[in-house]
Amino acid sequence: MTSWNKNGAMEGRDIILDSVADGVFTVDEQWHITSFNRAAEEITGISREEAIGNRCCDVFKASICETDCSLKRTLETGRPIVNKAVYIIDADGERVPISISTAILRDALGRAIGGVETFRDLSIVEDLRKELTRKYTFGDIISKNHEMQKLFDILPEVAESDSTVLFEGESGTGKELFARAIHNLSSRRKRPMVVVNCGALPDTLLESELFGYKAGAFTDAKKDKPGRFTLARGGTIFLDEIGDVSAALQVRLLRVLQERTYEPLGATEPVQADVRVVAATNKDLGELVAKGVFRQDLYYRINVVKLTLPPLRERMEDVPLLVDHLVARFNRLRGKDIVGVSPEVLAIFMSHDFPGNVRELENIIEHAFVLCRNSVILPEHLPHYLRPLAEAAAASSGVASMQELEARFIRDTLRRHNGNRSATAKALGMHKTTLWRKMKRLGIEIPEKSRRRQSD
């Protein structure tokens, strides 16, 4: 009779568990699985018969099983864990994103007899996130910013032409990525793209690097050396930091752009330059022309199509997208399974001006990957210069900091659009009535001058 009651109770428990949409399993004190519901079978691809009796780490192969088991931590501390994002490996060897919650399993007398874990399949959420990322991706460039989207729209037309392109923008804004996008979209994409950092070499070396030399041109010239213009024949040459080129070399570059020819050092005949020139600078070339530092005729030659890249501080809506992209990239490079950054870290990022732009954010994420040993990047994993922001984030609650973050983001966007709500809503990707409701909830007011302008 007792045996029948026990089996009946077990069957009743299984029926209840099978009606739950989330995966559920329980373990005993030796970590052997004692129950495994139908949703767990569907998410993992592992049958109940295969799972029960085996150790949970052998069944799930989760990203945290060996280093930071949540169920083990709950059994050691007595504290449950709620909705922690991790990955498991299913029966087909595929990574499945899930969120897990853990608790202690107790008997009728309240004694701990094992643990229980529930988990939810996040694959649909992950697919939606990837779809959203693809929507705001152009080649290797990721942005939902309105100004960047306008650049995305015209890049195919710019690429189809063979005109010289000039990118202006601060260091680290992605000028080389845009240059590569133009090359990859152009009819020259099957030929090389050659990159030259004009600010990294002294003038004499830069000249030989660009144009090459003939054997005997100088003492150590034992044999011919092709220059970058020769190596890029049929393709694209990207002249980065062209604003640092000396006046003498500017004359030679002007000849290449005007006559489409150049002469290697020591050569007696010109060489045809079958190459598209894309240039970039972090300086204001117009201002350098006004000062007499940069040749006006060369400026007009390279300024056929000028594209200005906004700094990261003017497109902070891109930070979450870029963080996701960089975390995924470093996971592949480092063989890790970091899910993302904590809300506190995101608040720190959104409060930072990023003088080094996207390159600085990339370095910060790489630094965090070195120190992070669990599944989420926390404030203590960030570089020391961000610690004051981390301490400020720690001083406020998570909810408050996220509200402050949203308010600051909206205020910054309003300021960039001179208080124009319609333009601000468009930049934020929301309807203006939604923006108005958010502004009321967060106590954001439009400056009186901007309010009068809108009513005019």
C-alpha positions in Angstrom: 0.0 0.0 0.0 2.8 2.3 0.9 4.6 1.5 -2.3 1.4 2.1 -4.3 1.0 5.5 -2.7 4.6 6.4 -3.4 4.4 5.5 -7.0 1.0 7.2 -7.4 2.5 10.3 -5.8 5.4 10.1 -8.2 3.1 9.7 -11.2 1.0 12.6 -10.0 4.0 14.8 -9.7 5.2 13.9 -13.2 1.8 14.7 -14.6 1.9 18.1 -12.9 5.5 18.8 -14.2 4.6 17.8 -17.7 1.9 20.4 -17.8 4.5 23.2 -17.1 5.8 25.0 -20.2 9.3 25.5 -18.7 11.8 22.7 -18.5 12.0 21.3 -15.0 14.4 18.7 -13.4 15.3 17.7 -9.9 18.5 16.2 -8.6 19.4 14.3 -5.4 22.3 15.1 -3.1 24.7 13.2 -5.4 23.6 15.4 -8.4 21.8 12.5 -10.1 18.6 13.6 -12.0 15.5 12.2 -10.3 12.8 13.8 -12.5 12.8 15.4 -16.0 9.6 16.9 -17.4 8.3 16.9 -21.0 9.4 20.5 -21.7 12.9 19.6 -20.6 12.9 16.8 -23.2 11.7 19.1 -25.9 14.3 21.9 -25.1 17.3 19.6 -24.7 16.4 16.8 -27.2 17.2 14.3 -24.5 14.6 11.8 -23.4 13.5 11.3 -19.8 14.8 7.8 -19.8 18.3 9.0 -20.9 18.4 11.8 -18.3 17.1 10.2 -15.1 19.9 8.6 -13.1 22.7 10.5 -14.8 24.5 13.5 -13.3 23.0 16.8 -14.5 26.4 18.1 -15.9 26.6 15.0 -18.2 23.1 15.7 -19.5 23.1 19.5 -20.0 26.7 20.4 -20.7 25.8 24.0 -19.9 28.2 26.9 -20.2 28.4 27.2 -16.3 28.4 23.5 -15.3 32.1 23.2 -14.7 33.0 26.7 -13.4 29.9 28.3 -11.9 27.0 25.9 -11.4 24.0 27.8 -10.3 22.3 24.8 -8.6 25.4 24.1 -6.6 25.6 27.7 -5.5 22.0 27.6 -4.4 22.5 24.4 -2.4 25.6 25.8 -0.7 24.2 29.3 0.1 20.5 28.5 0.4 19.7 31.4 -1.9 17.7 30.8 -5.1 18.9 32.1 -8.5 16.3 33.6 -10.8 16.4 34.0 -14.6 20.1 33.6 -15.2 21.0 33.5 -18.9 23.3 30.6 -20.0 23.8 28.2 -22.8 23.3 24.4 -22.9 24.4 21.9 -25.6 21.4 19.9 -26.9 21.3 16.3 -28.2 22.4 17.6 -31.7 25.4 19.4 -30.3 23.8 22.8 -30.9 24.1 25.7 -28.4 20.7 26.6 -27.0 20.3 29.9 -25.0 18.2 29.4 -21.9 17.4 31.3 -18.6 17.5 29.2 -15.4 16.1 29.5 -11.9 17.2 27.3 -9.0 15.9 26.3 -5.6 16.5 23.8 -2.8 14.3 20.7 -3.0 12.9 19.8 0.5 11.0 16.8 1.9 7.8 17.0 4.0 9.8 17.8 7.1 11.7 20.7 5.4 15.0 18.9 5.1 17.1 19.5 2.0 17.1 16.4 -0.2 18.4 17.9 -3.4 17.7 20.7 -5.8 15.3 21.8 -8.5 16.0 23.8 -11.6 13.6 25.3 -14.1 14.8 26.6 -17.5 13.2 28.5 -20.4 14.2 28.3 -24.0 15.4 31.7 -25.2 16.0 30.7 -28.8 13.0 32.8 -30.1 14.3 35.8 -28.2 17.8 35.2 -29.5 16.5 34.9 -33.1 14.6 38.2 -32.7 17.7 39.9 -31.3 19.7 38.6 -34.3 17.0 39.8 -36.7 17.1 43.2 -35.1 20.9 43.3 -35.4 20.7 42.3 -39.1 18.3 45.1 -39.6 20.8 47.7 -38.4 23.9 46.1 -40.0 25.7 47.1 -43.1 28.6 44.8 -43.8 30.6 44.9 -40.5 29.0 48.2 -39.5 26.3 48.2 -36.9 24.1 51.2 -36.2 20.4 52.2 -35.7 21.4 55.9 -35.6 19.4 58.1 -38.0 22.6 59.7 -39.5 24.4 56.4 -39.9 21.3 54.9 -41.5 21.4 57.7 -44.1 25.0 56.8 -44.8 23.9 53.2 -45.2 21.3 54.3 -47.8 23.8 56.0 -50.1 26.8 53.7 -49.8 25.6 51.4 -52.6 25.4 54.3 -55.0 28.8 55.7 -53.8 30.3 52.3 -54.3 29.0 51.9 -57.8 30.8 55.0 -59.0 34.6 55.1 -59.3 34.8 58.6 -57.6 37.3 59.4 -54.9 35.7 59.3 -51.4 36.8 61.2 -48.3 35.7 60.1 -44.9 35.9 62.6 -42.0 35.4 61.6 -38.4 37.2 61.2 -35.1 39.6 58.3 -34.6 37.8 55.0 -33.8 34.5 55.9 -35.6 34.9 53.1 -38.2 36.3 54.9 -41.3 38.2 51.8 -42.5 35.0 49.7 -42.1 33.1 52.1 -44.3 36.0 52.1 -46.8 35.9 48.2 -46.9 32.1 48.3 -47.4 32.5 50.6 -50.4 35.2 48.3 -51.8 33.1 45.2 -51.2 30.1 46.7 -53.0 32.1 48.0 -55.9 33.0 46.4 -59.3 36.6 46.3 -57.9 35.7 43.9 -55.1 37.5 40.9 -56.7 40.7 42.9 -56.7 42.8 43.9 -53.6 42.0 46.6 -51.1 45.3 48.0 -49.8 45.4 50.1 -46.5 48.0 52.7 -45.9 48.2 54.7 -42.6 49.8 57.9 -43.8 50.4 59.1 -40.2 52.4 56.1 -39.2 55.4 56.5 -41.5 57.9 59.3 -42.0 57.7 61.1 -45.3 60.6 59.4 -47.1 59.4 55.9 -46.1 55.8 56.7 -47.0 56.8 57.8 -50.5 58.5 54.5 -51.2 55.7 52.6 -49.6 53.1 54.3 -51.8 55.0 54.3 -55.2 57.7 51.7 -54.8 61.2 51.9 -56.2 63.5 50.5 -58.9 66.7 48.6 -58.2 69.5 51.0 -57.8 67.3 54.0 -56.9 69.3 54.3 -53.7 72.1 52.3 -51.9 70.0 49.6 -50.3 67.7 49.1 -53.3 68.9 45.7 -54.4 65.8 44.9 -56.4 62.5 46.4 -57.6 59.9 46.9 -54.9 56.3 47.4 -55.9 54.5 50.2 -54.0 51.0 50.1 -52.6 49.5 51.7 -55.7 50.9 48.8 -57.7 49.7 46.2 -55.2 46.2 47.8 -55.4 46.0 47.7 -59.2 42.4 47.1 -60.2 41.2 47.5 -56.7 41.1 50.2 -54.0 43.7 52.0 -52.0 42.6 53.4 -48.6 44.7 56.4 -47.5 44.0 56.7 -43.8 45.0 60.0 -42.0 45.7 61.8 -45.2 45.7 65.0 -43.3 49.2 64.1 -42.0 50.8 63.9 -45.4 53.6 66.5 -46.0 53.4 69.2 -48.6 55.9 67.5 -50.9 54.0 64.2 -50.9 50.7 66.0 -51.5 52.1 67.1 -54.9 52.7 63.5 -55.9 49.3 62.4 -54.7 47.7 65.3 -56.7 49.4 64.0 -59.9 48.0 60.5 -59.3 44.5 61.8 -58.9 44.8 64.3 -61.8 46.7 62.2 -64.4 46.1 58.7 -63.0 49.9 58.0 -63.3 52.8 57.8 -60.9 56.5 57.1 -61.0 58.3 54.7 -58.7 61.6 56.1 -57.2 64.3 55.6 -59.8 61.9 55.0 -62.7 62.2 56.8 -66.0 58.6 56.2 -67.2 55.3 56.7 -65.5 53.0 53.9 -64.4 49.3 53.9 -65.0 47.3 54.0 -61.8 44.3 51.8 -62.2 43.1 52.2 -58.6 40.2 53.8 -56.7 41.3 56.2 -54.0 39.4 56.3 -50.7 40.8 58.7 -48.1 40.1 59.4 -44.4 41.1 61.9 -41.8 40.3 62.8 -38.2 41.1 66.5 -39.0 39.2 69.3 -40.6 40.8 69.5 -44.0 39.0 72.6 -44.9 40.5 74.3 -41.9 44.0 73.0 -42.8 43.5 74.4 -46.3 42.6 77.8 -44.8 45.8 77.7 -42.8 47.9 76.8 -45.8 48.9 73.4 -44.4 47.0 71.3 -46.9 46.9 72.0 -50.7 43.5 73.3 -51.9 43.8 71.6 -55.3 44.4 68.2 -53.6 41.6 68.9 -51.2 39.2 69.4 -54.1 40.5 66.2 -55.8 39.8 64.0 -52.8 36.7 65.8 -51.7 34.5 64.5 -54.6 32.2 62.6 -52.2 32.6 63.5 -48.5 31.0 61.4 -45.8 31.1 62.5 -42.2 30.9 59.8 -39.5 29.3 60.9 -36.2 31.2 60.0 -33.0 29.8 57.4 -30.7 28.7 59.9 -28.1 26.2 61.3 -30.7 24.8 57.9 -31.4 24.5 56.3 -27.9 21.5 54.3 -29.1 24.1 52.1 -30.8 25.9 51.1 -27.7 23.7 48.1 -26.7 23.8 46.8 -30.3 27.6 47.2 -30.4 28.0 45.5 -27.0 26.0 42.5 -28.2 28.1 42.3 -31.4 31.4 42.6 -29.6 30.5 40.1 -26.9 29.5 37.6 -29.6 32.7 38.3 -31.5 35.0 37.8 -28.4 33.1 34.6 -27.5 34.1 33.2 -30.8 37.7 34.4 -30.5 38.2 33.4 -26.9 36.0 30.2 -26.8 33.9 31.7 -23.9 30.1 31.7 -23.3 29.6 35.2 -21.8 26.0 36.1 -22.2 26.3 39.9 -22.0 26.8 42.8 -19.6 24.9 43.6 -16.5 22.4 46.5 -16.3 24.9 48.4 -14.2 27.6 48.0 -16.8 25.2 49.2 -19.6 24.4 52.2 -17.4 28.1 53.0 -17.0 28.6 52.7 -20.8 25.6 55.1 -21.4 27.1 57.6 -19.0 30.5 57.6 -20.7 31.5 59.9 -23.6 33.8 57.4 -25.4 36.5 59.8 -26.6 38.0 56.8 -28.3 34.7 55.9 -29.9 33.9 52.3 -31.1 37.5 51.3 -30.8 37.5 52.3 -27.1 34.3 50.3 -26.5 36.0 47.3 -28.2 39.0 47.6 -26.0 36.8 47.8 -22.9 34.9 44.6 -23.8 38.2 42.8 -24.6 39.6 43.9 -21.2 36.4 42.6 -19.5 36.7 39.3 -21.3 40.2 38.8 -19.7 38.8 39.3 -16.2 35.3 37.9 -16.4 35.1 34.3 -15.2 31.3 33.9 -15.1 28.5 34.5 -17.7 27.9 38.2 -17.2 30.3 41.2 -17.4 30.1 43.1 -14.2 31.4 46.6 -13.2 34.5 45.1 -11.5 35.6 43.7 -14.9 35.9 47.1 -16.5 39.1 49.2 -16.8 40.1 51.3 -13.8 39.3 54.6 -15.5 35.6 53.6 -15.5 35.5 52.8 -11.8 34.2 56.2 -10.7 31.2 55.6 -13.0 30.9 52.1 -11.6 30.9 53.4 -8.0 28.2 55.9 -9.0 26.1 53.1 -10.5 26.6 51.0 -7.4 25.4 53.8 -5.2 21.9 53.8 -6.8 19.5 50.9 -7.2 19.3 49.1 -10.6 15.8 50.4 -11.4 16.7 54.0 -10.6 19.9 53.8 -12.6 18.1 52.4 -15.7 15.4 55.2 -15.4 18.2 57.8 -15.1 19.9 56.2 -18.1 16.7 56.4 -20.2 16.1 60.0 -19.1 19.6 61.0 -20.0 19.4 59.3 -23.3 16.2 61.1 -24.3 17.5 64.4 -23.1 20.7 64.0 -25.1 18.7 63.1 -28.2 16.4 66.1 -27.7 19.4 68.4 -27.3 20.9 67.1 -30.6 17.7 67.8 -32.4 17.2 71.3 -30.7 14.2 70.1 -28.7 12.3 69.0 -31.8 10.1 66.1 -30.6 9.2 64.7 -34.0 12.9 64.5 -35.0 13.8 63.1 -31.6 11.1 60.4 -31.9 12.3 59.5 -35.4 15.9 59.2 -34.2 14.8 57.0 -31.3 12.7 54.8 -33.5 9.4 55.4 -31.7 6.2 57.3 -32.3 6.1 60.9 -31.0 3.2 60.1 -28.7 5.3 57.3 -27.1 8.1 59.8 -26.6 5.7 62.3 -25.0 4.5 59.7 -22.5 8.1 58.7 -21.7 9.0 62.4 -21.2 6.0 62.9 -18.8 6.9 59.8 -16.9 10.6 60.7 -16.5 9.9 64.4 -15.8 11.7 65.7 -18.9 10.9 69.2 -20.1 11.7 70.8 -23.4 13.6 74.1 -23.0 11.4 77.2 -23.3 13.2 78.4 -26.4 12.7 75.1 -28.2 9.0 75.0 -27.1 8.4 78.4 -28.6 10.1 77.2 -31.9 7.8 74.2 -32.1 4.7 76.3 -31.6 5.7 78.8 -34.3 
